[in-house]
C-alpha cells in the first residue's frame, strides 16, 4: 500500500539524515569552524596533506555554503523532535556563518577553492594549482551556494545581516540574467572564459533552488519574482517535448538527466499547488522522461542523448537519486500519478541498495555497472547534508503533508 511505503520511506529518510548529521558534527572542524567531509568514500580513509587538493590544506567554498544551508534547515526541522541535535546544528551553523561572512566580506565573492592562507586558487589541468583571477563583476556557483547558505542561516537566527544576504543573492541572480555568471570555476574567471561558455541551464536551475527557501522565510515577491522567469526560460529554451528531456544547451543533444530532475524539484517547490495544469504536466514529463531514459542498475547515468535516449556516460553519481526522491514526492503530492510513484519507488530502492553505506552513514559517490569508483565530478569533499540530506528533507515534508491531509479527510 502507498501509505505503508510513505511510512517506511519517512523512517528511512529521518534515520539516515540523523546518522549523517551526527557523523558530520562529530568530525573535527577545519580550522576549528569549517565542515570537514574530507573522506575517501571507497577506502573510508581521511584525506591528508599528501592528497593535495583533496586534503585538509584546501577549503571548498562551494561545499561550505551548501553545508551551511543544510545545517540551518535541518536545525529547523529537528527543533521539536530532537532539540539536542538541533542545538548542535545551530552551534555549528553560527560558527560557519561567521567564518563565511569573514571569508567573503572583503571581495563580496565566494570562491570554489582556497589554499591554507585562504587565497582563492584554481586547479591546473596538468596537476597542481595557481591563483584564481578575481574580477569583481563575475559570479559563480560558489557565490550562489554561499549566498543561499547565508540567507538560510540569517533567517534561522534572526540576524540583522539578512537584508544584506538577500541583496548578495540578488546579485547572483542578476549576473545570470546579465550573462555575467561563469560556470567553470576551474578556468580563469573573466570575460574570455564567459565568451566561450555554453548556455547551460545549470545556473538557473541552482538559483531556482533558492525560491522555496525565500518563500518559506517570507522574503516576498520582490525577491522571488525571478523564479517564474527562470522556469519559463528553461522550459522555453531547453525542453524537448518528444523525449521529455531538458537539453543542457539549446539545440544540443546532451541531457544531464539528474539536473533535469533537480530543476523539476526546485520548480515544484516554488510553484506548489499553484502550478498551472500544463506546467505540472510538463514537469511530470521531465521527471519521468529523464529517469526512464537515464536509469539502469545501479543508478542514473550522468548524461543521455536527447535524440536516441542512449546513455552517454558510464558514471552514475549518487546525488541524482535523492534528487529524484524529492522531486517525485513533491510531484506525487500534487498529481497522484502512478507513473511518478513508480519512479519514486525505483529511485528509493536503488539508493538504498546500491549507494547507501550504514557505517559510516554516507553514500558511495559514484558507481558504474562494475561497482563503486573514485570519480570526482565537482569537489572531493563529501556532500551528504545537501544533496542527500536536503533532498530527503523535502520528501519528508511532502509525506507529512500528504499524511496529514489524508488524516483530515
C-alpha positions as CSV (number, residue, x, y, z in Angstrom):
1,X,0.0,0.0,0.0
2,X,1.1,3.6,-0.7
3,X,0.6,4.6,3.0
4,X,2.9,1.8,4.1
5,X,5.6,3.0,1.6
6,X,5.2,6.5,2.9
7,X,5.7,5.5,6.5
8,X,8.7,3.2,5.8
9,X,10.3,5.7,3.5
10,X,9.9,8.5,6.0
11,X,11.6,6.4,8.7
12,X,14.5,5.6,6.4
13,X,15.0,9.3,5.4
14,X,14.9,10.6,9.0
15,X,17.1,7.8,10.3
16,X,19.9,8.4,7.7
17,X,19.7,12.1,8.0
18,X,20.2,11.9,11.8
19,X,23.0,9.5,11.4
20,X,24.8,11.6,8.7
21,X,24.4,14.8,10.7
22,X,25.7,13.2,13.9
23,X,28.7,11.9,11.9
24,X,29.3,15.3,10.4
25,X,29.1,17.1,13.7
26,X,31.4,14.6,15.4
27,X,34.2,15.2,12.9
28,X,36.9,17.8,13.8
29,X,36.4,21.1,12.0
30,X,38.9,22.6,9.6
31,X,40.5,25.5,11.4
32,X,38.0,24.8,14.2
33,X,35.0,26.2,12.2
34,X,34.7,24.7,8.7
35,X,32.9,21.4,8.0
36,X,35.2,18.5,7.4
37,X,34.0,15.9,4.9
38,X,37.4,15.1,3.5
39,X,36.9,11.3,3.5
40,X,37.6,8.8,0.7
41,X,34.1,7.2,0.2
42,X,35.7,3.9,-1.1
43,X,38.5,3.3,1.4
44,X,36.9,5.4,4.2
45,X,40.3,6.9,4.9
46,X,40.6,10.6,5.8
47,X,42.4,12.6,3.2
48,X,45.7,14.1,4.5
49,X,48.1,16.8,3.3
50,X,49.7,14.2,1.0
51,X,46.5,14.1,-1.0
52,X,46.9,17.6,-2.4
53,X,43.7,19.4,-3.3
54,X,41.7,16.6,-1.7
55,X,43.4,17.2,1.7
56,X,42.8,19.5,4.7
57,X,45.0,22.3,3.4
58,X,42.3,23.3,0.9
59,X,38.9,24.6,1.5
60,X,36.0,24.4,-0.9
61,X,33.7,27.4,-0.7
62,X,31.1,25.5,-2.7
63,X,30.8,22.8,0.0
64,X,30.8,25.1,2.9
65,X,27.9,27.2,1.5
66,X,25.9,24.1,0.9
67,X,26.8,22.8,4.3
68,X,25.6,26.0,6.0
69,X,22.2,25.8,4.2
70,X,21.9,22.2,5.3
71,X,22.8,22.9,9.0
72,X,20.2,25.7,9.2
73,X,17.4,23.9,7.5
74,X,17.9,20.6,9.4
75,X,18.1,22.5,12.7
76,X,14.6,24.0,12.0
77,X,13.3,20.5,11.2
78,X,14.6,18.9,14.3
79,X,13.7,21.8,16.7
80,X,10.7,20.0,18.2
81,X,11.6,16.3,17.7
82,X,15.3,16.2,18.6
83,X,16.2,19.5,20.3
84,X,19.6,18.4,21.3
85,X,20.5,17.7,17.7
86,X,19.0,21.0,16.6
87,X,21.2,22.7,19.2
88,X,24.3,21.1,17.9
89,X,23.4,22.0,14.3
90,X,22.7,25.6,15.4
91,X,26.1,25.9,17.1
92,X,27.9,24.6,14.1
93,X,25.9,26.9,11.8
94,X,26.6,30.0,13.8
95,X,30.4,29.3,13.7
96,X,30.3,28.6,10.0
97,X,28.1,31.6,9.2
98,X,30.6,33.9,10.9
99,X,33.5,32.3,9.2
100,X,31.9,32.6,5.7
101,X,31.0,36.2,6.4
102,X,34.6,36.9,7.1
103,X,35.8,35.0,4.1
104,X,33.6,36.9,1.7
105,X,33.3,40.3,3.2
106,X,36.3,41.9,1.5
107,X,35.7,40.8,-2.1
108,X,31.9,40.3,-1.9
109,X,32.5,36.9,-3.5
110,X,32.9,33.2,-2.5
111,X,35.4,31.1,-4.5
112,X,35.5,27.4,-5.4
113,X,38.8,26.6,-3.7
114,X,41.1,28.3,-1.2
115,X,44.6,27.4,-0.1
116,X,45.8,27.2,3.5
117,X,46.2,31.0,3.5
118,X,42.6,31.4,2.2
119,X,43.8,32.7,-1.1
120,X,41.4,31.7,-4.0
121,X,43.1,29.2,-6.3
122,X,42.1,27.1,-9.3
123,X,43.2,23.6,-10.4
124,X,45.6,23.3,-13.3
125,X,45.0,20.6,-15.9
126,X,48.4,19.2,-15.7
127,X,48.3,19.0,-11.9
128,X,48.9,21.5,-9.2
129,X,47.2,24.8,-8.8
130,X,47.6,28.6,-9.3
131,X,46.0,31.8,-8.0
132,X,42.5,32.4,-9.4
133,X,41.7,35.6,-11.1
134,X,39.3,37.8,-9.1
135,X,37.1,40.0,-11.3
136,X,34.6,42.0,-9.3
137,X,31.5,41.6,-11.6
138,X,31.6,37.9,-12.4
139,X,29.7,35.4,-10.3
140,X,29.8,31.7,-9.9
141,X,28.2,28.6,-8.3
142,X,30.3,29.2,-5.2
143,X,28.7,32.7,-4.9
144,X,25.3,31.1,-5.3
145,X,25.8,28.3,-2.7
146,X,27.3,30.6,-0.1
147,X,24.6,33.3,-0.6
148,X,21.9,30.7,-0.2
149,X,23.5,29.3,2.9
150,X,23.9,32.8,4.4
151,X,20.3,33.6,3.8
152,X,19.2,30.4,5.4
153,X,21.4,31.0,8.5
154,X,20.4,34.7,8.8
155,X,16.7,33.8,8.7
156,X,17.2,31.0,11.2
157,X,19.0,33.2,13.7
158,X,17.1,36.4,13.1
159,X,20.4,38.2,12.1
160,X,20.3,41.8,11.0
161,X,22.5,40.8,8.1
162,X,19.5,39.1,6.4
163,X,18.8,42.1,4.1
164,X,22.5,42.2,3.1
165,X,22.4,38.4,2.4
166,X,19.3,38.8,0.3
167,X,21.0,41.5,-1.7
168,X,24.0,39.3,-2.2
169,X,21.8,36.5,-3.5
170,X,20.0,39.0,-5.8
171,X,23.4,40.0,-7.3
172,X,24.0,36.3,-8.3
173,X,20.5,36.1,-9.9
174,X,21.2,39.4,-11.8
175,X,24.5,38.1,-13.0
176,X,22.8,35.1,-14.6
177,X,20.4,37.2,-16.5
178,X,23.1,39.7,-17.5
179,X,25.4,36.9,-18.7
180,X,28.0,37.6,-16.0
181,X,27.8,34.1,-14.4
182,X,30.7,31.7,-15.1
183,X,30.0,28.0,-14.8
184,X,33.6,26.6,-15.0
185,X,35.4,27.6,-11.8
186,X,38.5,25.6,-12.8
187,X,39.1,28.1,-15.6
188,X,40.3,31.7,-15.0
189,X,37.4,33.9,-14.1
190,X,36.9,36.5,-16.7
191,X,35.2,37.7,-19.9
192,X,37.4,35.5,-22.1
193,X,36.0,32.3,-20.4
194,X,32.5,33.7,-20.5
195,X,32.7,34.3,-24.2
196,X,33.3,30.6,-24.8
197,X,30.7,29.4,-22.3
198,X,27.7,27.4,-23.5
199,X,24.2,28.5,-22.4
200,X,23.7,25.6,-20.0
201,X,20.6,25.8,-17.8
202,X,22.6,24.8,-14.7
203,X,22.9,28.3,-13.2
204,X,19.1,29.0,-13.4
205,X,18.4,25.5,-12.0
206,X,20.7,26.0,-9.0
207,X,19.4,29.5,-8.2
208,X,15.8,28.3,-8.6
209,X,16.5,26.2,-5.5
210,X,16.6,29.4,-3.5
211,X,13.0,30.3,-4.4
212,X,11.3,27.8,-2.0
213,X,13.7,28.9,0.8
214,X,12.8,32.6,0.1
215,X,9.1,31.9,0.2
216,X,9.3,30.0,3.5
217,X,11.2,32.8,5.2
218,X,8.7,35.3,3.9
219,X,11.1,37.2,1.7
220,X,8.2,38.4,-0.6
221,X,7.6,38.8,-4.3
222,X,10.4,41.3,-4.8
223,X,12.9,38.5,-4.0
224,X,11.1,35.6,-5.6
225,X,9.9,37.0,-8.9
226,X,13.0,35.7,-10.7
227,X,11.8,32.1,-10.2
228,X,8.9,32.3,-12.7
229,X,11.3,33.9,-15.2
230,X,13.8,31.1,-14.7
231,X,11.2,28.3,-15.1
232,X,9.8,29.9,-18.2
233,X,13.3,30.4,-19.7
234,X,14.3,26.7,-19.1
235,X,11.0,25.3,-20.4
236,X,11.1,27.6,-23.5
237,X,14.7,27.1,-24.5
238,X,15.7,23.6,-23.2
239,X,12.7,21.4,-23.0
240,X,12.3,18.7,-25.7
241,X,8.6,17.6,-25.8
242,X,9.3,14.5,-27.8
243,X,11.6,12.9,-25.2
244,X,10.6,14.8,-22.1
245,X,14.3,15.7,-21.6
246,X,16.0,19.1,-20.9
247,X,18.8,19.8,-23.3
248,X,21.9,21.1,-21.5
249,X,22.1,23.8,-24.1
250,X,19.5,24.9,-26.6
251,X,19.7,22.8,-29.7
252,X,22.2,20.4,-28.2
253,X,21.8,16.6,-27.9
254,X,23.2,16.1,-24.4
255,X,20.9,16.0,-21.4
256,X,22.2,15.8,-17.8
257,X,19.1,13.9,-16.5
258,X,19.9,14.5,-12.9
259,X,20.0,18.2,-13.5
260,X,16.7,18.0,-15.3
261,X,15.1,16.2,-12.3
262,X,16.7,18.7,-9.9
263,X,15.2,21.6,-11.9
264,X,11.8,19.9,-11.7
265,X,12.0,19.5,-8.0
266,X,13.0,23.1,-7.4
267,X,10.2,24.3,-9.8
268,X,7.7,22.3,-7.8
269,X,9.0,23.6,-4.5
270,X,8.4,27.1,-5.8
271,X,5.1,26.6,-7.6
272,X,3.4,24.1,-5.2
273,X,-0.3,23.8,-5.6
274,X,-0.3,27.0,-7.7
275,X,1.3,25.2,-10.6
276,X,-0.7,25.6,-13.8
277,X,-2.0,22.2,-15.1
278,X,0.0,22.4,-18.3
279,X,3.2,23.3,-16.4
280,X,2.6,20.4,-14.0
281,X,2.2,18.0,-16.9
282,X,5.4,19.3,-18.5
283,X,7.3,18.9,-15.2
284,X,5.9,15.3,-14.9
285,X,7.2,14.6,-18.4
286,X,10.6,15.9,-17.5
287,X,10.9,13.8,-14.3
288,X,9.6,10.6,-15.8
289,X,11.3,11.1,-19.2
290,X,14.6,11.9,-17.6
291,X,14.5,9.0,-15.1
292,X,13.3,6.4,-17.6
293,X,16.0,7.4,-20.1
294,X,18.8,7.6,-17.6
295,X,18.1,4.7,-15.2
296,X,19.6,1.3,-15.4
297,X,21.1,-0.5,-12.4
298,X,22.8,0.8,-10.3
299,X,21.6,4.3,-10.9
300,X,21.1,7.3,-13.2
301,X,23.6,7.9,-16.0
302,X,25.2,11.3,-15.9
303,X,24.1,12.1,-19.4
304,X,21.9,10.7,-22.2
305,X,21.2,11.6,-25.8
306,X,18.1,13.6,-26.5
307,X,17.8,12.2,-30.0
308,X,18.3,8.5,-29.2
309,X,17.9,8.1,-25.5
310,X,21.3,6.4,-25.4
311,X,23.1,6.6,-22.1
312,X,26.2,8.6,-22.9
313,X,28.2,8.2,-19.7
314,X,29.1,5.1,-17.6
315,X,29.1,7.2,-14.5
316,X,26.1,7.1,-12.1
317,X,26.6,9.6,-9.3
318,X,24.7,9.2,-6.1
319,X,23.1,12.7,-5.9
320,X,20.6,12.2,-8.7
321,X,18.8,9.5,-6.8
322,X,17.9,11.6,-3.7
323,X,17.0,14.4,-6.1
324,X,14.6,12.0,-7.8
325,X,13.1,11.1,-4.5
326,X,12.4,14.7,-3.6
327,X,11.1,15.6,-7.0
328,X,8.8,12.5,-7.2
329,X,7.5,13.1,-3.7
330,X,6.6,16.8,-4.5
331,X,5.0,15.8,-7.8
332,X,3.1,12.9,-6.4
333,X,1.7,15.1,-3.7
334,X,0.2,17.3,-6.5
335,X,-0.7,14.8,-9.2
336,X,-1.2,11.4,-7.6
337,X,0.4,9.9,-10.7
338,X,1.2,6.2,-10.6
339,X,4.0,6.8,-13.1
340,X,5.6,9.3,-10.7
341,X,5.1,6.9,-7.7
342,X,6.9,4.1,-9.7
343,X,9.8,6.5,-10.3
344,X,9.9,7.3,-6.6
345,X,9.9,3.7,-5.5
346,X,12.6,2.7,-8.0
347,X,14.9,5.6,-7.0
348,X,14.4,4.8,-3.3
349,X,15.3,1.1,-3.8
350,X,18.3,1.9,-6.0
351,X,19.7,4.4,-3.5
352,X,19.5,2.1,-0.5
353,X,20.5,-1.0,-2.4
354,X,23.5,0.4,-4.4
355,X,24.7,3.6,-2.7
356,X,23.9,3.9,0.9
357,X,26.6,2.8,3.5
358,X,25.4,2.5,7.0
359,X,28.8,2.7,8.6
360,X,29.8,5.4,8.2
361,X,26.5,6.9,7.2
362,X,27.4,8.2,3.7
363,X,26.8,7.2,0.2
364,X,29.2,5.9,-2.5
365,X,29.7,9.0,-4.6
366,X,29.7,7.3,-7.9
367,X,29.2,3.9,-9.4
368,X,29.4,2.2,-12.8
369,X,27.9,-1.1,-13.8
370,X,31.1,-2.7,-12.4
371,X,30.8,-1.2,-9.0
372,X,31.8,1.9,-6.9
373,X,34.6,4.1,-8.4
374,X,36.7,7.0,-7.4
375,X,35.2,9.7,-9.7
376,X,35.1,13.4,-8.6
377,X,32.9,15.5,-10.9
378,X,32.8,18.5,-8.6
379,X,34.6,18.5,-5.3
380,X,36.4,15.7,-3.5
381,X,34.7,16.8,-0.2
382,X,31.6,14.7,0.5
383,X,28.3,16.5,0.3
384,X,25.9,14.4,2.3
385,X,23.9,17.1,4.1
386,X,22.9,18.9,0.9
387,X,22.1,16.6,-2.0
388,X,21.2,13.7,0.2
389,X,20.0,15.5,3.4
390,X,18.0,18.4,1.9
391,X,16.6,16.2,-0.8
392,X,15.3,13.7,1.7
393,X,14.1,16.5,3.9
394,X,11.9,17.8,1.0
395,X,10.5,14.3,0.6
396,X,9.8,14.0,4.3
397,X,7.9,17.3,4.2
398,X,5.8,16.1,1.3
399,X,5.0,12.9,3.0
400,X,4.0,14.7,6.2
401,X,1.6,17.0,4.2
402,X,0.1,14.0,2.3
403,X,-0.3,12.0,5.5
404,X,-1.9,15.0,7.4
405,X,-4.3,15.7,4.5
406,X,-5.4,12.0,4.5
407,X,-5.9,12.1,8.2
408,X,-8.1,15.2,7.9
409,X,-10.1,13.5,5.2
